[in-house]
Amino acid sequence: MEAGLFLQLLLATCIISLSALVLSLFAPWKKSTLMRRILRLFRGILGLLILGMVCIGILTAGAYREKAINNSEDTFPATDTLFVMCNYPETVEHADLNTLSPNDSNSGIYLHNSSLEIIRSKDSLLRLRVSRFSKGRTSDSANMLLARLSPAFSYKNGRLELNNALHLKPGTPFRGQHQKFTIIIPGNTVLKLDRNASSLQKVHHWEDDDESTRSY
């Protein structure tokens, strides 16, 4: 049973129990055997629901026990101008999710959990670093969730398209998946960003205190 349903049942039981308690204070309910039995029943149900919520909390915390990080770096031919685009509009300032897909032929959840950093370098290399992060019950399950994500980008003839919407396919649980793009461009390369790519620079979802995200 989902946590949301437990919360609804818990709230309903609390309201009914409180109402029954108020009624029990007034005659002719005050000494009613039936009222005492009803109160005991609802107290028992309330105790079971609270126990169920505690169990769900423990299981949910266990599902986020381990973490996995995948770092990759790709090098592209030098170009005079680099066009950077995103395949999905960034309409929020913080992490969000959307059950609607950018392509109606796909289904699942799309996470707005991406950020972008741009660095000027002194060499002649054009590089893209991608760091992807997920949690899981075990390290293997966290890495498996990373492996199920769609490709992070595509590049062709000076056009870099970032897959800024993390697609969680049906049946894939949310375990804090997010990603960071780092574009390293030579000083003589002109960089042009579309509106969605520009907005990624204003969003921060990354754990900067994790040293493993900075090793390549």
VENQUIPE-V906879 format. One record per helix or strand of 2 or more residues. SS is the DSSP state (alpha for helix, beta for strand). FROM is the first residue (numbers start at 0). LEN is the number of residues. Records with the same first field share a line. If there is no record, write none. Layout:
# VENQUIPE-V906879
SS = FROM-LEN ; FROM-LEN
This chain:
# VENQUIPE-V906879
alpha = 2-21 ; 32-31 ; 138-9 ; 194-6 ; 210-4
beta = 65-11 ; 80-6 ; 96-2 ; 108-3 ; 113-8 ; 125-11 ; 152-4 ; 158-4 ; 165-3 ; 177-9 ; 189-4
